[in-house]
Amino acid sequence: MKKIAIIFQDVGATLQLVPISQGFQGKNMDILNLCSKRCGPILESRGLRFTELLRRGNKADSLKEVHKQIVSFSPDIVLIGNSSQKNNLDQLVMEVSKSLDIPCCQFVDFWGEIRVSPPFPDAYITFDEIGYYSLTQRELTPVYCVDSPKHYEYCKLDLAALRSLFFMKFPFLKSKIITSVFLQSEIYLPGHLKTISNFVEKIKEKLQGRAHKLLIKSHPSYPEDLERLKVKLSALNIEFVDVSDIPIEEVFSVTRYAASCLSTCTIDFRYFCEYLGHEGIGIFLTFHPLISQWLDRLGLKNRKEQITLSKNFYFLENLDDFDLSRHTPLKGEGTLLQTQTILPVHQVYEVLKSFLIKRKERAEKPSLHLL
């Protein structure tokens, strides 16, 4: 494996793929980093060279541009992330790779967004048992499980320093019980804003009289949803602090309860707690009928209790069941690193190399013909 093209379409997936691209730099490989406009600043901040692909007026023009880049570079393999948007860069690159018979692997950074219709990648890579279970149930393509490259970066953080930075900006939040809500998009997740506003209203009811504060962080690609939510919360006389411009690690460092509908932030928070010994719990808000269908689609409803016990988060499927006294935050022990004898980036490299070897062996295996 000498040449790899890595595709950066979605912000969440990009944060998984950036450490991979950085780690592959030292493996004597040629790397082509192709990214969407919104991911360019992230790659630039990490010191990565990249080519930004702008979306064309129609799919045909976009495919033509992607085809040009892939043919020119001629990679041995392509690594994409996953995104819920239609005709996104990940999907376009996968289609082009298929047409050129170039193997395409997908790093699934969130098990809530898995393609249900063709084209499918040649292999999946995921980072936890929930993702592995979800993908293997579909029996479509090979599935590999590695430790999380993105979350391994948390081991480099200083929890006390992060808290200090946050409280310098918001000194009035010291000594408060903080719930942080992470927004997504009503366009791609109908029922999302209704779910958030109902949950926030329930928090106000449950924590009445206690030293509690609500933080809300908008999705970088959908800031308009925060404006819509402001109208809803204003009508309910609910105050909150907008932390959309604050680094997410600082927000995590002061958060007791991290809530979202289906955001990767909830998963990120679990790893943050585990790596740094922070006390907190993540909450997936799945009580809205449209959102609860997601659990059915992944076949996870029957495993909800097991998932809840094995992770620092749980699924809130009935809003009336929300009781903070029954869901005490767990304090991570900061020992997750002890299980990783091989760094996550090296695990990904070995997976891709192994996949290519097996693919070559299958291609070279002579077919049997009946005479």
PyMOL commands that set and color helices and strands:
alter all, ss='L'
color gray80, all
select helices_A, chain A and resi 11-27+37-45+59-73+89-100+129-136+149-156+159-169+171-173+192-206+224-235+248-254+264-276+289-298+301-310+319-321+324-326+336-339+344-364
alter helices_A, ss='H'
color red, helices_A
select strands_A, chain A and resi 3-8+30-35+51-52+77-80+104-107+123-126+143-145+177-182+212-217+241-242+257-260+279-285+313-316+330-331
alter strands_A, ss='S'
color yellow, strands_A
deselect
rebuild
show_as cartoon
